[in-house]
């Protein structure tokens, strides 16, 4: 059975005395770990309601590679060795942008040389286009039914509290926010949609309820393999 030696100061574990001694040289320079238990009947609840707004755009991507032969020298047969005889060359990628309000554009597929460079340049160009969409703020447009809903409803659709009774969770110090406002989707063009109304909200909840300043990018097998294909392209761009 493998032996584990605990470090009481930081709660790490080691399976050899030598490693433990090396660690203790640095560990003793820091303060000891203090375990603080929550108070009895205390409750943990979500507070950052302004961060619950769904990201409008999400990018999904995948790479395909080919293995090509490599020219190498003959290693010394008298000793152990590892011989490289193939290398993986990315030859294509597919990129799809999902928009929460429907179709945005068809999937982008590329097959050819410099696939990683083309992928990065394509991704950067798409991100700059989406940034322009974020920066354009459309005015409010509501229907008669939206107006009736706003007047009869006093629950903030962002934090879930009664606007007349409970101030916005984003209120600071003693300045409670009981002001009721209309929250609308700034991305929906009123000339193309019947309404961009989302619901009643505290004034502060509405001001804090903003789209994230990033675009999530999900790449198949990124942690295992695909990151090695294009990570060098990220380091070559000094402007972004």
DAQUI-V970165 format. One record per residue. N is the residue number from 0. RES is the residue in one letter. SS is DSSP state (~ for helix, > for strand, _ for the rest). D_LAST is the distance of its C-alpha to the last C-alpha in Angstrom with 2 decimals. Layout:
n=N res=RES ss=SS d_last=D_LAST
n=N res=RES ss=SS d_last=D_LAST
//
This chain:
n=0 res=X ss=_ d_last=50.77
n=1 res=X ss=_ d_last=47.60
n=2 res=X ss=_ d_last=47.93
n=3 res=X ss=_ d_last=45.35
n=4 res=X ss=> d_last=45.56
n=5 res=X ss=> d_last=43.93
n=6 res=X ss=_ d_last=42.43
n=7 res=X ss=_ d_last=43.82
n=8 res=X ss=_ d_last=41.37
n=9 res=X ss=_ d_last=38.16
n=10 res=X ss=_ d_last=39.67
n=11 res=X ss=_ d_last=38.13
n=12 res=X ss=> d_last=40.40
n=13 res=X ss=> d_last=41.26
n=14 res=X ss=_ d_last=43.75
n=15 res=X ss=_ d_last=44.86
n=16 res=X ss=~ d_last=46.33
n=17 res=X ss=~ d_last=44.49
n=18 res=X ss=~ d_last=41.04
n=19 res=X ss=~ d_last=42.28
n=20 res=X ss=~ d_last=43.40
n=21 res=X ss=~ d_last=40.12
n=22 res=X ss=~ d_last=38.27
n=23 res=X ss=~ d_last=40.82
n=24 res=X ss=~ d_last=40.11
n=25 res=X ss=~ d_last=36.68
n=26 res=X ss=~ d_last=37.71
n=27 res=X ss=_ d_last=40.46
n=28 res=X ss=_ d_last=38.07
n=29 res=X ss=_ d_last=36.65
n=30 res=X ss=_ d_last=38.51
n=31 res=X ss=_ d_last=40.38
n=32 res=X ss=_ d_last=39.17
n=33 res=X ss=_ d_last=40.88
n=34 res=X ss=_ d_last=41.36
n=35 res=X ss=_ d_last=41.59
n=36 res=X ss=_ d_last=43.09
n=37 res=X ss=_ d_last=42.70
n=38 res=X ss=_ d_last=45.69
n=39 res=X ss=_ d_last=48.33
n=40 res=X ss=_ d_last=47.77
n=41 res=X ss=_ d_last=44.18
n=42 res=X ss=_ d_last=41.81
n=43 res=X ss=_ d_last=38.12
n=44 res=X ss=_ d_last=36.54
n=45 res=X ss=_ d_last=33.24
n=46 res=X ss=_ d_last=32.24
n=47 res=X ss=_ d_last=28.65
n=48 res=X ss=~ d_last=29.65
n=49 res=X ss=~ d_last=26.74
n=50 res=X ss=~ d_last=24.48
n=51 res=X ss=_ d_last=26.72
n=52 res=X ss=_ d_last=25.32
n=53 res=X ss=_ d_last=24.47
n=54 res=X ss=_ d_last=20.93
n=55 res=X ss=_ d_last=21.43
n=56 res=X ss=> d_last=19.18
n=57 res=X ss=> d_last=19.07
n=58 res=X ss=> d_last=17.87
n=59 res=X ss=> d_last=20.24
n=60 res=X ss=> d_last=19.85
n=61 res=X ss=> d_last=21.97
n=62 res=X ss=> d_last=22.31
n=63 res=X ss=> d_last=25.55
n=64 res=X ss=> d_last=26.42
n=65 res=X ss=> d_last=29.44
n=66 res=X ss=> d_last=31.23
n=67 res=X ss=> d_last=32.25
n=68 res=X ss=> d_last=34.80
n=69 res=X ss=_ d_last=34.03
n=70 res=X ss=_ d_last=36.37
n=71 res=X ss=_ d_last=37.27
n=72 res=X ss=_ d_last=40.06
n=73 res=X ss=_ d_last=43.07
n=74 res=X ss=_ d_last=42.78
n=75 res=X ss=_ d_last=45.76
n=76 res=X ss=_ d_last=48.03
n=77 res=X ss=_ d_last=49.73
n=78 res=X ss=_ d_last=46.87
n=79 res=X ss=_ d_last=44.41
n=80 res=X ss=_ d_last=41.18
n=81 res=X ss=_ d_last=38.24
n=82 res=X ss=_ d_last=37.84
n=83 res=X ss=_ d_last=34.71
n=84 res=X ss=_ d_last=35.87
n=85 res=X ss=> d_last=33.09
n=86 res=X ss=> d_last=29.34
n=87 res=X ss=> d_last=27.17
n=88 res=X ss=> d_last=25.28
n=89 res=X ss=> d_last=23.13
n=90 res=X ss=> d_last=24.71
n=91 res=X ss=> d_last=23.63
n=92 res=X ss=> d_last=21.62
n=93 res=X ss=> d_last=22.20
n=94 res=X ss=> d_last=19.86
n=95 res=X ss=> d_last=21.38
n=96 res=X ss=> d_last=20.08
n=97 res=X ss=> d_last=22.65
n=98 res=X ss=> d_last=23.22
n=99 res=X ss=_ d_last=25.68
n=100 res=X ss=_ d_last=27.64
n=101 res=X ss=> d_last=28.49
n=102 res=X ss=_ d_last=27.37
n=103 res=X ss=_ d_last=23.98
n=104 res=X ss=_ d_last=23.94
n=105 res=X ss=_ d_last=25.49
n=106 res=X ss=_ d_last=23.94
n=107 res=X ss=> d_last=21.89
n=108 res=X ss=> d_last=23.46
n=109 res=X ss=> d_last=22.82
n=110 res=X ss=> d_last=25.21
n=111 res=X ss=_ d_last=24.96
n=112 res=X ss=_ d_last=23.45
n=113 res=X ss=_ d_last=19.89
n=114 res=X ss=~ d_last=19.51
n=115 res=X ss=~ d_last=16.54
n=116 res=X ss=~ d_last=14.53
n=117 res=X ss=~ d_last=15.81
n=118 res=X ss=~ d_last=14.99
n=119 res=X ss=~ d_last=11.28
n=120 res=X ss=~ d_last=11.23
n=121 res=X ss=~ d_last=13.60
n=122 res=X ss=~ d_last=11.85
n=123 res=X ss=~ d_last=8.67
n=124 res=X ss=~ d_last=11.39
n=125 res=X ss=~ d_last=13.41
n=126 res=X ss=~ d_last=10.97
n=127 res=X ss=~ d_last=10.67
n=128 res=X ss=~ d_last=14.46
n=129 res=X ss=~ d_last=15.08
n=130 res=X ss=~ d_last=13.31
n=131 res=X ss=~ d_last=15.91
n=132 res=X ss=~ d_last=18.59
n=133 res=X ss=~ d_last=17.84
n=134 res=X ss=~ d_last=18.06
n=135 res=X ss=_ d_last=21.42
n=136 res=X ss=_ d_last=24.16
n=137 res=X ss=_ d_last=27.44
n=138 res=X ss=_ d_last=30.76
n=139 res=X ss=_ d_last=33.25
n=140 res=X ss=_ d_last=35.73
n=141 res=X ss=_ d_last=38.43
n=142 res=X ss=_ d_last=41.65
n=143 res=X ss=~ d_last=45.08
n=144 res=X ss=~ d_last=44.82
n=145 res=X ss=~ d_last=41.50
n=146 res=X ss=~ d_last=43.26
n=147 res=X ss=~ d_last=46.19
n=148 res=X ss=~ d_last=44.00
n=149 res=X ss=~ d_last=42.20
n=150 res=X ss=~ d_last=45.56
n=151 res=X ss=~ d_last=47.26
n=152 res=X ss=_ d_last=44.44
n=153 res=X ss=_ d_last=43.65
n=154 res=X ss=> d_last=41.41
n=155 res=X ss=_ d_last=37.73
n=156 res=X ss=_ d_last=35.98
n=157 res=X ss=_ d_last=32.95
n=158 res=X ss=_ d_last=34.75
n=159 res=X ss=_ d_last=38.12
n=160 res=X ss=_ d_last=40.25
n=161 res=X ss=> d_last=42.93
n=162 res=X ss=_ d_last=41.52
n=163 res=X ss=_ d_last=44.97
n=164 res=X ss=_ d_last=45.76
n=165 res=X ss=_ d_last=42.59
n=166 res=X ss=_ d_last=39.88
n=167 res=X ss=_ d_last=36.19
n=168 res=X ss=_ d_last=34.80
n=169 res=X ss=_ d_last=32.12
n=170 res=X ss=_ d_last=34.96
n=171 res=X ss=_ d_last=34.97
n=172 res=X ss=_ d_last=38.15
n=173 res=X ss=_ d_last=41.19
n=174 res=X ss=_ d_last=39.65
n=175 res=X ss=_ d_last=40.16
n=176 res=X ss=_ d_last=38.53
n=177 res=X ss=_ d_last=41.10
n=178 res=X ss=_ d_last=39.79
n=179 res=X ss=> d_last=39.53
n=180 res=X ss=> d_last=36.98
n=181 res=X ss=> d_last=35.82
n=182 res=X ss=> d_last=32.51
n=183 res=X ss=> d_last=31.05
n=184 res=X ss=_ d_last=28.13
n=185 res=X ss=_ d_last=25.89
n=186 res=X ss=_ d_last=24.50
n=187 res=X ss=_ d_last=28.00
n=188 res=X ss=_ d_last=29.15
n=189 res=X ss=_ d_last=32.77
n=190 res=X ss=_ d_last=33.83
n=191 res=X ss=_ d_last=33.15
n=192 res=X ss=_ d_last=34.22
n=193 res=X ss=_ d_last=37.45
n=194 res=X ss=_ d_last=35.87
n=195 res=X ss=_ d_last=32.63
n=196 res=X ss=> d_last=34.62
n=197 res=X ss=> d_last=33.71
n=198 res=X ss=> d_last=36.37
n=199 res=X ss=> d_last=37.70
n=200 res=X ss=> d_last=35.77
n=201 res=X ss=> d_last=35.98
n=202 res=X ss=~ d_last=34.33
n=203 res=X ss=~ d_last=32.06
n=204 res=X ss=~ d_last=31.29
n=205 res=X ss=~ d_last=30.28
n=206 res=X ss=~ d_last=28.03
n=207 res=X ss=~ d_last=26.26
n=208 res=X ss=_ d_last=26.06
n=209 res=X ss=_ d_last=22.58
n=210 res=X ss=_ d_last=20.16
n=211 res=X ss=_ d_last=17.48
n=212 res=X ss=_ d_last=13.95
n=213 res=X ss=_ d_last=12.77
n=214 res=X ss=_ d_last=13.97
n=215 res=X ss=> d_last=16.01
n=216 res=X ss=> d_last=15.79
n=217 res=X ss=> d_last=19.06
n=218 res=X ss=> d_last=19.54
n=219 res=X ss=_ d_last=23.14
n=220 res=X ss=_ d_last=24.02
n=221 res=X ss=~ d_last=20.51
n=222 res=X ss=~ d_last=22.02
n=223 res=X ss=~ d_last=24.78
n=224 res=X ss=~ d_last=23.71
n=225 res=X ss=~ d_last=20.93
n=226 res=X ss=~ d_last=18.10
n=227 res=X ss=~ d_last=19.55
n=228 res=X ss=~ d_last=19.03
n=229 res=X ss=~ d_last=15.30
n=230 res=X ss=~ d_last=13.84
n=231 res=X ss=~ d_last=13.75
n=232 res=X ss=~ d_last=11.34
n=233 res=X ss=~ d_last=8.66
n=234 res=X ss=~ d_last=9.58
n=235 res=X ss=~ d_last=9.60
n=236 res=X ss=_ d_last=6.05
n=237 res=X ss=_ d_last=5.88
n=238 res=X ss=_ d_last=3.82
n=239 res=X ss=_ d_last=0.00
//
